[in-house]
């Protein structure tokens, strides 16, 4: 069983910075992709940034140049560094990861999509 736990959210003034962490625990062979989403009340969940197994990254236009996604494979942890925060960045941020885990008693792997519980980011003007 794998769990994702986010941390690092909070209240910050416009122009400030926060770093979100997403720690994966459990029986893990590899984190294949990791993404960060955000959701405001009453709105659809929005993809903010993603990082692939080859470390290629992509960002939604509104955060390009301000946010940086990364992952530390040795620690099974991903990060979202958020700089120059704006009030419109206020949302609950969720991490999502596609993780491979060994199948007990075999040499095979299974791949599954996991979600964290979310962490609130509030940016005041």
C-alpha positions as CSV (number, residue, x, y, z in Angstrom):
1,X,0.0,0.0,0.0
2,X,1.3,3.5,-0.9
3,X,0.3,6.8,0.6
4,X,1.1,10.3,-0.5
5,X,1.3,13.0,2.2
6,X,1.5,16.7,1.3
7,X,2.9,19.4,3.4
8,X,4.1,23.0,3.2
9,X,0.8,24.8,2.6
10,X,-0.2,27.9,4.5
11,X,-1.0,31.6,4.5
12,X,1.4,33.9,2.7
13,X,1.3,37.5,1.4
14,X,1.3,38.2,-2.3
15,X,4.8,38.1,-3.7
16,X,5.9,35.5,-1.1
17,X,7.0,31.9,-1.6
18,X,6.0,28.5,-0.4
19,X,7.4,25.0,-1.0
20,X,5.0,22.1,-1.1
21,X,6.2,18.6,-0.5
22,X,4.6,15.3,-1.4
23,X,6.1,12.3,0.4
24,X,5.3,8.8,-0.9
25,X,5.6,6.0,1.6
26,X,5.0,2.2,1.3
27,X,6.3,-0.4,-1.0
28,X,7.7,1.6,-3.9
29,X,9.8,0.6,-6.8
30,X,9.7,3.9,-8.7
31,X,7.8,7.1,-9.0
32,X,7.1,7.4,-12.7
33,X,5.3,10.7,-12.9
34,X,4.3,13.3,-10.4
35,X,1.8,16.1,-10.9
36,X,0.4,18.9,-8.8
37,X,-3.2,20.0,-9.2
38,X,-5.1,22.8,-7.5
39,X,-8.8,23.3,-6.9
40,X,-10.8,26.4,-5.7
41,X,-14.2,26.0,-4.2
42,X,-16.8,25.3,-6.8
43,X,-14.3,25.0,-9.6
44,X,-12.8,22.1,-11.5
45,X,-9.4,20.7,-10.4
46,X,-6.7,22.3,-12.5
47,X,-3.4,20.7,-13.5
48,X,-0.6,23.1,-12.4
49,X,2.7,21.2,-13.1
50,X,4.0,17.8,-13.9
51,X,7.3,15.9,-14.0
52,X,8.0,12.7,-15.9
53,X,10.3,9.9,-15.2
54,X,12.9,11.5,-17.4
55,X,12.5,14.7,-15.4
56,X,10.9,16.6,-18.2
57,X,8.5,19.2,-16.8
58,X,5.4,21.0,-17.9
59,X,3.5,23.9,-16.4
60,X,0.2,25.6,-16.9
61,X,0.7,29.0,-18.5
62,X,-0.4,31.0,-15.4
63,X,2.5,29.6,-13.3
64,X,5.3,29.4,-15.8
65,X,8.4,31.3,-14.5
66,X,7.0,31.3,-11.0
67,X,6.6,27.6,-10.0
68,X,9.1,24.8,-10.2
69,X,8.3,21.1,-9.9
70,X,11.0,18.6,-8.9
71,X,11.4,15.2,-7.3
72,X,14.0,13.4,-5.3
73,X,13.8,9.8,-6.2
74,X,16.0,8.7,-3.3
75,X,13.6,10.2,-0.9
76,X,10.4,9.3,-2.8
77,X,9.4,12.9,-2.5
78,X,8.2,15.6,-4.9
79,X,8.2,19.3,-4.5
80,X,6.5,22.4,-5.9
81,X,8.4,25.6,-5.3
82,X,6.1,28.5,-5.6
83,X,7.5,32.0,-5.9
84,X,5.9,35.4,-6.6
85,X,2.6,34.1,-5.3
86,X,-0.6,35.9,-6.3
87,X,-4.0,35.9,-4.7
88,X,-5.3,33.9,-7.6
89,X,-3.0,31.0,-6.6
90,X,-5.2,30.5,-3.6
91,X,-6.5,26.9,-3.7
92,X,-6.2,23.5,-2.2
93,X,-3.2,21.8,-3.8
94,X,-3.1,18.1,-4.5
95,X,-0.3,15.9,-5.5
96,X,-0.8,13.0,-7.8
97,X,1.7,10.3,-8.6
98,X,1.9,7.2,-10.8
99,X,4.0,4.7,-8.8
100,X,5.3,1.3,-9.6
101,X,5.3,-1.3,-6.8
102,X,6.5,-4.9,-6.7
103,X,3.9,-7.7,-6.7
104,X,4.5,-9.8,-3.7
105,X,6.0,-13.2,-4.5
106,X,6.9,-12.2,-8.1
107,X,9.4,-10.1,-10.0
108,X,6.5,-8.2,-11.6
109,X,5.5,-4.6,-11.0
110,X,2.1,-3.0,-10.9
111,X,1.5,0.6,-11.6
112,X,-1.1,2.7,-9.8
113,X,-2.3,6.3,-9.6
114,X,-2.3,7.8,-6.2
115,X,-3.6,11.1,-4.7
116,X,-2.6,13.0,-1.6
117,X,-5.1,14.5,0.8
118,X,-4.5,18.1,-0.3
119,X,-2.9,21.1,1.4
120,X,-4.4,24.6,1.5
121,X,-2.5,27.5,0.0
122,X,-3.9,31.0,0.8
123,X,-2.3,34.1,-0.7
124,X,-3.4,37.4,0.7
125,X,-3.3,40.7,-1.2
